[in-house]
C-alpha cells in the first residue's frame, strides 16, 4: 500500500438518480466519522436529490445515467486511498470506517463488503438475507447493495467497474477474486426492501437468478437489461 491504511481517507461514492427520498438518510449514516468524504454522482435526477445533497455539504458531480459510469466517475474524483461504493437506499453501520480500515490491513485481502440486512419484517426476506450472506461468505461474491470497498490502487489495477448496463458489481467481483481474498464484515448494512416489495420476493429472487445465469451463459448485458426493465415495469 502506498500509505498507512490506519490513516487512509475513505471516499464514499453514491450514484444517484431521483433518490430524494433516500439520499439524506444515506448521507446521515456516513456521519460523524473520521477522515471520510462523500461524493454524490448524479445521473440526471429530476427531483430534489441534488439540492438535498448540496444542502448537506457533500460533493456533488454529474455523469451520464449509468451506475457503472457514475461510480467510475466518482472514483476518478476521489484522491484518497480507499473507495466505498454505496447505493442510495443502503445504510452503513456505526463504525463502518474503522471496520473497513481494519479489514483492508489483513494479509491477502483486496476488497470487502458487509453482511446484508433488508429493511422489512417479511419472513421471506429473512431467507433472502440468509442466501445472500451464505453466498457472500462461502463464494466471496457480495453484490453492490452490500457496500463494496477496496483501495483505489486495486480498483485501478482491475480497470474499475466494467461499463455495462447491468451486472457491473458481479463482474467487478469476478475480476477481484483472482488477485486476492474478499472479506465480508459480519456487521450488516441495512438496505431498502423496495425492489423485493415491488415485484414480490419470490419473483424478484427468481429474476435475479435468471439474470446471473443468462450473463454467465453469454447473453449480452444489453439484452439482459431490457428483460429486467420490462419485468420491472410490468407491476400493476
C-alpha positions as CSV (number, residue, x, y, z in Angstrom):
1,X,0.0,0.0,0.0
2,X,1.2,3.5,-0.7
3,X,0.3,4.7,2.7
4,X,-0.7,3.5,6.2
5,X,-4.3,2.2,5.9
6,X,-4.9,3.2,9.5
7,X,-4.8,6.9,8.4
8,X,-6.3,6.4,4.9
9,X,-9.1,8.6,3.8
10,X,-12.3,6.8,2.8
11,X,-14.2,8.2,-0.2
12,X,-17.8,7.2,-0.2
13,X,-19.2,7.2,-3.7
14,X,-23.0,7.3,-4.0
15,X,-24.5,7.0,-7.5
16,X,-28.0,8.7,-7.6
17,X,-30.9,9.1,-10.0
18,X,-34.1,10.5,-8.4
19,X,-33.2,9.5,-4.9
20,X,-34.7,12.5,-3.0
21,X,-36.5,10.1,-0.6
22,X,-33.3,8.3,0.3
23,X,-30.2,10.5,-0.1
24,X,-30.5,12.4,3.2
25,X,-30.6,9.2,5.3
26,X,-27.8,7.6,3.3
27,X,-25.5,10.6,3.9
28,X,-26.5,10.7,7.5
29,X,-25.2,7.2,8.1
30,X,-21.7,8.3,6.9
31,X,-21.5,10.8,9.7
32,X,-19.8,11.5,12.0
33,X,-16.7,9.5,11.2
34,X,-13.1,10.3,10.9
35,X,-11.3,11.1,7.6
36,X,-14.1,10.4,5.2
37,X,-15.5,12.3,2.2
38,X,-18.9,11.7,0.4
39,X,-19.1,12.1,-3.4
40,X,-22.6,12.1,-4.9
41,X,-22.5,11.2,-8.6
42,X,-25.9,12.1,-10.1
43,X,-27.1,10.7,-13.3
44,X,-29.6,13.5,-14.2
45,X,-32.2,13.5,-11.3
46,X,-35.4,15.4,-12.0
47,X,-36.4,15.5,-8.3
48,X,-34.6,17.3,-5.4
49,X,-31.7,14.8,-5.0
50,X,-29.0,17.3,-5.9
51,X,-30.4,20.1,-3.8
52,X,-30.7,17.9,-0.8
53,X,-27.2,16.6,-1.2
54,X,-25.7,20.1,-1.6
55,X,-27.5,21.3,1.5
56,X,-25.7,18.6,3.4
57,X,-22.3,19.9,2.3
58,X,-21.2,16.9,0.3
59,X,-19.5,17.0,-3.1
60,X,-21.9,16.6,-6.0
61,X,-20.8,15.8,-9.5
62,X,-22.7,14.7,-12.6
63,X,-22.3,12.0,-15.2
64,X,-24.4,10.1,-17.7
65,X,-27.1,7.9,-16.1
66,X,-25.4,4.6,-15.8
67,X,-24.5,3.2,-12.4
68,X,-21.1,1.8,-13.6
69,X,-20.2,5.1,-15.3
70,X,-21.3,7.1,-12.2
71,X,-19.2,5.0,-9.9
72,X,-16.2,5.2,-12.1
73,X,-16.7,9.0,-12.3
74,X,-16.8,9.2,-8.6
75,X,-13.6,7.1,-8.3
76,X,-11.7,9.4,-10.6
77,X,-12.8,12.4,-8.4
78,X,-11.6,10.6,-5.2
79,X,-8.0,11.4,-4.4
80,X,-7.6,9.2,-1.3
81,X,-6.6,5.6,-0.7
82,X,-9.9,3.8,0.0
83,X,-13.1,3.7,-2.1
84,X,-16.5,2.7,-0.7
85,X,-19.4,2.3,-3.2
86,X,-22.8,2.9,-1.5
87,X,-26.2,2.6,-3.0
88,X,-28.5,5.5,-2.1
89,X,-31.0,3.1,-0.4
90,X,-28.4,1.4,1.7
91,X,-27.4,2.5,5.2
92,X,-24.0,2.0,6.7
93,X,-23.5,0.7,10.3
94,X,-21.9,2.7,13.1
95,X,-18.2,2.4,13.0
96,X,-18.0,1.3,9.4
97,X,-14.9,3.4,8.7
98,X,-12.7,1.5,11.3
99,X,-14.2,-1.8,10.2
100,X,-13.1,-1.1,6.6
101,X,-9.6,0.1,7.6
102,X,-9.1,-3.0,9.8
103,X,-10.3,-5.4,7.1
104,X,-8.0,-4.0,4.4
105,X,-5.0,-4.4,6.6
106,X,-5.4,-8.2,6.7
107,X,-2.9,-10.1,4.6
108,X,-4.2,-11.2,1.2
109,X,-7.4,-9.0,1.4
110,X,-8.0,-7.0,-1.8
111,X,-11.6,-5.9,-1.2
112,X,-14.6,-6.4,1.0
113,X,-18.3,-5.7,1.7
114,X,-20.8,-6.0,4.5
115,X,-23.3,-8.6,5.5
116,X,-26.8,-7.8,4.3
117,X,-29.9,-6.9,6.2
118,X,-33.1,-5.9,4.4
119,X,-35.4,-3.2,5.9
120,X,-38.7,-5.1,6.1
121,X,-40.2,-7.7,8.5
122,X,-41.3,-10.3,6.0
123,X,-40.2,-13.8,6.9
124,X,-39.4,-14.5,3.2
125,X,-36.8,-11.7,3.3
126,X,-35.0,-13.4,6.2
127,X,-34.5,-16.3,3.8
128,X,-33.2,-13.9,1.1
129,X,-30.8,-12.5,3.6
130,X,-29.6,-15.9,4.6
131,X,-29.0,-16.9,0.9
132,X,-27.1,-13.6,0.2
133,X,-25.0,-13.9,3.3
134,X,-24.1,-17.6,2.7
135,X,-23.2,-16.8,-0.9
136,X,-21.1,-13.8,0.1
137,X,-19.2,-15.7,2.8
138,X,-18.5,-19.0,1.1
139,X,-18.3,-17.9,-2.5
140,X,-16.8,-14.4,-1.8
141,X,-19.4,-12.9,-4.1
142,X,-21.0,-9.8,-2.5
143,X,-23.1,-7.5,-4.7
144,X,-23.4,-3.8,-4.8
145,X,-26.1,-3.4,-2.2
146,X,-23.6,-4.7,0.4
147,X,-21.4,-1.6,0.1
148,X,-18.3,-2.9,-1.7
149,X,-15.0,-1.3,-0.7
150,X,-11.4,-1.6,-1.9
151,X,-8.3,0.5,-2.3
152,X,-8.1,2.9,-5.2
153,X,-4.8,1.2,-6.2
154,X,-6.6,-2.2,-6.6
155,X,-9.6,-0.5,-8.3
156,X,-7.3,1.0,-10.9
157,X,-5.4,-2.3,-11.3
158,X,-8.6,-4.2,-12.4
159,X,-9.8,-1.3,-14.6
160,X,-12.6,-0.1,-12.4
161,X,-16.3,-1.1,-12.9
162,X,-16.9,-2.5,-16.4
163,X,-19.2,0.0,-18.0
164,X,-22.1,-2.5,-18.5
165,X,-25.8,-1.6,-18.3
166,X,-26.3,-4.3,-15.7
167,X,-24.1,-6.8,-13.7
168,X,-21.3,-4.3,-13.2
169,X,-20.9,-5.3,-9.5
170,X,-20.9,-9.0,-10.3
171,X,-18.2,-8.5,-12.9
172,X,-16.1,-6.3,-10.6
173,X,-16.0,-9.0,-8.0
174,X,-15.2,-11.7,-10.6
175,X,-12.1,-9.5,-11.6
176,X,-11.1,-9.2,-8.0
177,X,-11.2,-12.8,-7.0
178,X,-8.1,-14.0,-8.9
179,X,-5.9,-11.4,-7.2
180,X,-6.9,-11.8,-3.6
181,X,-9.5,-12.5,-1.0
182,X,-12.7,-10.6,-0.5
183,X,-13.7,-10.2,3.2
184,X,-17.3,-9.9,4.4
185,X,-17.7,-7.8,7.5
186,X,-20.2,-9.5,9.8
187,X,-21.9,-6.2,10.9
188,X,-24.7,-5.7,8.3
189,X,-25.6,-2.8,6.2
190,X,-29.3,-2.1,6.0
191,X,-30.8,-2.0,2.5
192,X,-34.3,-1.0,1.4
193,X,-36.8,-3.7,0.6
194,X,-38.3,-1.7,-2.2
195,X,-37.2,-3.8,-5.1
196,X,-38.4,-7.0,-3.5
197,X,-41.7,-5.5,-2.4
198,X,-42.4,-4.0,-5.9
199,X,-42.5,-7.3,-7.7
200,X,-42.8,-9.8,-4.8
201,X,-40.0,-11.6,-3.0
202,X,-40.1,-14.8,-5.0
203,X,-40.4,-13.2,-8.4
204,X,-37.5,-10.8,-7.6
205,X,-35.3,-13.6,-6.3
206,X,-36.1,-15.8,-9.4
207,X,-35.5,-12.9,-11.8
208,X,-32.1,-12.1,-10.2
209,X,-31.0,-15.8,-10.6
210,X,-32.1,-15.8,-14.2
211,X,-30.1,-12.7,-14.9
212,X,-27.0,-14.2,-13.4
213,X,-27.4,-17.5,-15.3
214,X,-28.0,-15.6,-18.6
215,X,-24.9,-13.4,-18.0
216,X,-22.8,-16.5,-17.3
217,X,-24.1,-18.2,-20.5
218,X,-23.0,-15.2,-22.6
219,X,-26.3,-13.3,-23.1
220,X,-25.4,-9.7,-23.7
221,X,-25.8,-7.3,-20.8
222,X,-27.9,-5.0,-23.1
223,X,-30.4,-7.8,-23.7
224,X,-30.5,-8.8,-20.0
225,X,-31.1,-5.2,-19.1
226,X,-34.0,-4.9,-21.5
227,X,-35.6,-8.1,-19.9
228,X,-35.0,-6.7,-16.4
229,X,-36.5,-3.3,-17.2
230,X,-39.5,-4.9,-18.9
231,X,-40.2,-7.1,-15.8
232,X,-39.6,-4.1,-13.5
233,X,-42.3,-2.0,-15.1
234,X,-44.9,-4.8,-15.5
235,X,-46.1,-4.4,-12.0
236,X,-49.7,-3.2,-11.5
